[in-house]
Each structure stands twice: as structure tokens, then as C-alpha cells.
Amino acid sequence: MNQDTLQPLLDIMRQLRSQEGCPWDREQTHDSLRPFAIEESYEVAEAVDNHDIPALVDELGDLLLQVVFHAVIGEEHAEFTMEDVVAAICTKMQRRHPHVFAETHVDNSAQVLEQWEAIKTLERKDKPKISALDGVTKNLPALMAANKLQSKAAKVGFDWPTVQGVWDKLEEEKAEILQAIHSEGSEAVEEEVGDFLFAAVNLARFLNVEPESALLKANQKFKTRFIAMENIAKQNHMDFATLNLEQQEALWQQVKKH
């Protein structure tokens, strides 16, 4: 097997898509494969979070398979090939790194990011621009999308001058949730809760915290503590689900101390 190319994987996918291949693989389209790319990306992220190198190798292979799958479908319909995909990304990376592949000079990573954004702006100059918010993919996770939307709005001056404005906005949204709970229907409550979460993302942005990452860590922390509570209850021959809230809270505090 030639490990320096993607040819073996391309050959496997072409065989799977052939008339003598796999019925399921033959039925797939760009549209039907869409959810798998998203799922595989999350599994790569989980392997990174777990610092599990064998799993990372496995999940990167699964993600690469999605790229090759799309490329072979594109090849069949004379849309594009794997060579087109590789050539496009190589060209883009060279264009966006003039400090490596040309004569531009940068002193630090902050300047690299500024240069990157400037080059992206030039790349988009021939594309019709509808809004300052263009470029935020609609299928991003909600927290990530909110952060990107707010950052783009801030670049054209639509932003709080200080973090105090964000704190005030959170208090305002809290009051509106309470009002919706007492006087309006469930749709209004959902809307106001959404506004509160949007404001919370703004707070994270002001504090230089990536909200998606922060919530993922909070989720994992809650999961770890909750399972620890269940284990303590089991060790003491108690059914966690039958404990009252005060007893459960006592276990929670015990877990937090450790």
C-alpha cells in the first residue's frame, strides 16, 4: 500500500460505489452524507478531548473517508475530483501564508491572524456582500454561531463599549423571562430564554472565553460529579433516585470537596 497518497482509499471507495460493490454506498449522495461529516467531526473532537491517540487516528480516518466519499461522488458526476480538493486547499494555504511562501513578514501569531482575515476579505471582494454577518455557516452549533455573529457585528461597531453593558443586558433578559413566564405563552418564554443565552455568549466573548468549549467542559464536569454521587449512594446501599433533594445536595457538596 502506498502510504504517501490517498489512492488506496480512493480505490476502495470506487469499488464500493461500483455495480459489484455495496448497495448502501451506491445510494449515497452529497446530501445524504451531510450528517455523517458532522458526526465524524464531533467524534474527532471527543478523541482530542480524551487525549486518546489511537481513537484520534481511527476517527481521523473516518473523517477522511467522508472527504473521499464526496470526492468519488463528485468524480462520477463530473463535478470535481480528489485532486481538485487537494489542489484547492494547497492553493488556499499558500495564499493565506505569504509570510511562509512569499516575502511578507510577521512577528507573532496575532499578526498572522490579522493577515489571514485581510486575505479572506480580499478573497470575498468579488462575491456579492449582503451583510456584515455574511460567512457564518447556518449549521454551526448554536453557541459557536452566536459567538461568530457577535464578533462580526462588533467589527462594524455594533458592540457594548464595556462588559458592564453585557451584565446589564443579562439582567434585562432575566426580567423579560420572568415576565414571559407569568403573563405570556411558552413560545414567548422560549424566545426570552434564547435572548438570555445569546447575551451569555456575549459575556463569554468579552471575557475571551470560547462559549462552546466552556459549556462542553461544564457538561463533562456535571456528568462526572453526578456519576460520583450515584456511586457514593450505591456504596452506602442507597438508591440515588429515591433520596430527597436535601440528601442529594449533601452528596453533591461531598463530591465537590473532592
C-alpha positions in Angstrom: 0.0 0.0 0.0 1.3 3.4 -1.0 1.1 5.4 2.3 2.1 8.6 0.6 -1.2 9.0 -1.3 -4.9 8.6 -0.9 -5.0 6.2 -3.8 -5.8 3.0 -1.8 -8.7 4.7 -0.1 -10.0 6.1 -3.4 -9.8 2.7 -5.0 -11.8 1.1 -2.1 -14.5 3.8 -2.4 -14.7 3.4 -6.2 -15.1 -0.3 -5.8 -17.8 0.2 -3.1 -19.7 2.6 -5.5 -19.4 0.2 -8.4 -22.2 -2.1 -9.7 -20.5 -5.0 -8.0 -20.0 -3.0 -4.8 -22.2 -2.1 -1.8 -25.9 -1.2 -2.4 -25.8 1.3 0.5 -22.7 3.0 -0.7 -24.0 3.3 -4.2 -27.2 5.0 -2.9 -25.4 7.8 -1.1 -25.3 11.4 -2.4 -23.7 14.6 -1.2 -27.0 15.4 0.6 -27.4 12.0 2.3 -23.8 12.1 3.6 -24.1 15.5 5.1 -24.9 14.4 8.7 -22.0 11.9 8.7 -19.4 14.6 8.2 -20.8 16.5 11.2 -20.9 13.4 13.3 -17.4 12.3 12.5 -16.1 15.8 13.2 -17.6 15.6 16.7 -16.0 12.2 17.2 -12.6 13.6 16.3 -13.1 16.4 18.8 -14.0 13.8 21.5 -10.9 11.8 20.8 -8.8 15.0 21.2 -10.6 15.9 24.4 -9.8 12.5 25.8 -6.2 12.6 24.7 -6.8 9.2 23.1 -4.3 8.9 20.3 -5.4 5.5 18.9 -9.0 6.8 18.9 -7.9 10.0 17.2 -6.2 8.0 14.4 -9.4 6.0 14.0 -11.7 9.0 13.9 -9.5 11.0 11.6 -9.7 8.0 9.2 -13.5 8.1 9.4 -13.5 11.8 8.7 -11.1 11.4 5.8 -13.4 8.7 4.4 -16.2 11.3 4.2 -13.9 13.6 2.2 -13.0 10.7 -0.2 -16.7 9.7 -0.4 -17.7 13.1 -1.6 -14.8 13.3 -4.0 -15.7 10.0 -5.6 -19.4 11.1 -6.0 -18.1 14.4 -7.5 -15.9 12.4 -9.9 -18.8 10.2 -11.0 -20.9 13.3 -11.8 -18.0 15.2 -13.4 -18.3 17.9 -10.7 -14.8 17.7 -9.1 -12.2 15.1 -8.2 -10.0 14.4 -5.2 -7.2 16.1 -7.0 -9.3 19.3 -7.2 -10.0 19.2 -3.5 -6.3 18.8 -2.6 -5.2 21.4 -5.2 -7.8 23.9 -3.8 -6.7 23.6 -0.2 -3.0 23.7 -1.1 -3.5 26.9 -3.1 -5.5 28.4 -0.3 -3.0 27.6 2.4 -0.1 29.1 0.3 -2.2 32.2 -0.5 -3.1 32.7 3.2 0.5 32.2 4.4 2.5 34.8 2.4 4.9 35.1 5.4 5.9 31.5 4.6 5.5 31.2 0.9 6.2 34.8 -0.2 8.0 37.9 1.1 5.6 39.1 3.7 6.9 39.4 7.3 5.0 38.9 10.6 6.3 39.0 14.1 3.7 37.0 16.0 0.6 34.9 15.8 -1.7 37.9 16.3 -0.3 39.4 13.1 -0.8 36.1 11.3 -4.5 36.2 12.3 -4.8 39.8 11.1 -3.2 38.9 7.8 -5.4 35.8 7.5 -8.6 37.9 7.9 -7.3 40.6 5.5 -6.6 37.9 2.8 -10.1 36.3 3.4 -11.6 39.8 2.8 -9.8 40.1 -0.5 -10.9 36.6 -1.5 -14.5 37.7 -0.9 -14.3 41.0 -2.7 -15.8 39.6 -5.9 -18.6 37.9 -4.1 -21.8 39.9 -3.6 -21.9 41.0 0.1 -25.4 41.2 1.6 -24.5 41.9 5.2 -21.6 42.3 7.7 -22.7 39.0 9.1 -22.0 37.1 5.8 -19.9 34.0 6.3 -21.4 32.5 9.4 -22.5 29.0 8.5 -26.1 28.3 9.4 -25.3 24.7 10.6 -22.8 25.7 13.2 -23.6 24.7 16.8 -25.8 27.5 18.3 -23.2 28.8 20.8 -20.5 28.9 18.2 -22.8 30.7 15.7 -23.8 33.3 18.3 -20.2 34.0 19.1 -19.3 34.5 15.4 -22.3 36.7 14.7 -21.5 38.9 17.7 -17.8 39.1 16.7 -18.7 40.1 13.1 -21.2 42.8 14.4 -18.5 44.1 16.7 -16.2 44.6 13.8 -18.6 47.2 12.3 -19.0 49.0 15.7 -22.2 47.3 17.0 -20.9 46.3 20.4 -21.0 47.3 24.0 -18.3 49.7 25.0 -17.5 47.8 28.2 -18.5 44.5 29.8 -20.9 46.3 32.1 -23.3 46.7 29.2 -23.4 42.9 28.9 -24.1 42.5 32.6 -27.0 45.0 32.3 -28.3 43.1 29.3 -28.3 39.8 31.2 -30.3 41.4 33.9 -32.7 42.9 31.4 -33.2 39.5 29.7 -33.7 37.8 33.1 -36.5 40.2 33.8 -38.1 39.5 30.4 -38.0 35.8 31.1 -39.8 36.3 34.4 -42.4 38.5 32.7 -43.0 35.9 29.9 -43.4 33.1 32.5 -46.1 35.0 34.3 -48.0 36.6 31.5 -47.2 35.1 28.1 -47.2 31.7 26.5 -44.5 29.0 26.0 -43.3 30.5 22.7 -42.5 33.8 24.4 -40.6 32.0 27.2 -38.6 30.1 24.6 -37.8 33.4 22.8 -36.7 35.1 26.0 -34.6 32.2 27.2 -32.9 32.3 23.8 -32.2 36.0 24.2 -30.7 35.3 27.6 -28.4 32.6 26.2 -27.4 35.0 23.4 -26.4 37.6 26.0 -24.5 35.0 28.0 -22.5 34.2 24.9 -21.7 37.9 24.6 -20.4 37.8 28.1 -18.1 34.9 27.3 -16.8 36.8 24.2 -16.0 39.9 26.4 -14.1 37.7 28.8 -12.2 35.9 26.0 -13.9 32.6 26.7 -14.9 30.3 23.9 -18.5 29.5 24.8 -18.8 26.1 23.1 -15.7 24.8 24.8 -16.7 26.3 28.1 -20.2 24.6 28.0 -18.7 21.3 26.9 -16.4 21.4 29.9 -19.3 22.3 32.2 -21.3 19.4 30.8 -18.4 17.0 31.5 -17.9 18.3 35.0 -21.6 17.9 35.7 -21.6 14.3 34.3 -18.5 13.4 36.4 -20.0 14.8 39.6 -23.4 13.2 39.0 -21.9 9.8 38.4 -19.8 10.2 41.5 -22.9 11.0 43.6 -24.6 7.8 42.2 -21.5 5.8 43.1 -21.4 7.1 46.7 -25.1 6.3 47.1 -24.5 2.8 45.8 -21.6 2.3 48.1 -23.8 3.2 51.0 -26.6 0.9 49.8 -28.9 3.8 48.9 -31.0 4.2 45.7 -30.0 7.7 44.5 -33.3 8.2 42.7 -35.3 7.7 46.0 -33.2 10.3 48.0 -34.9 13.6 48.7 -33.3 16.8 47.3 -31.6 17.7 50.6 -29.9 14.3 50.6 -28.9 14.6 47.0 -27.5 18.1 47.6 -25.4 16.8 50.5 -23.9 14.2 48.2 -23.2 16.9 45.6 -21.3 19.0 48.1 -19.4 15.9 49.2 -18.3 15.3 45.6 -17.4 18.9 45.0 -15.0 18.9 48.0 -13.1 16.0 46.4 
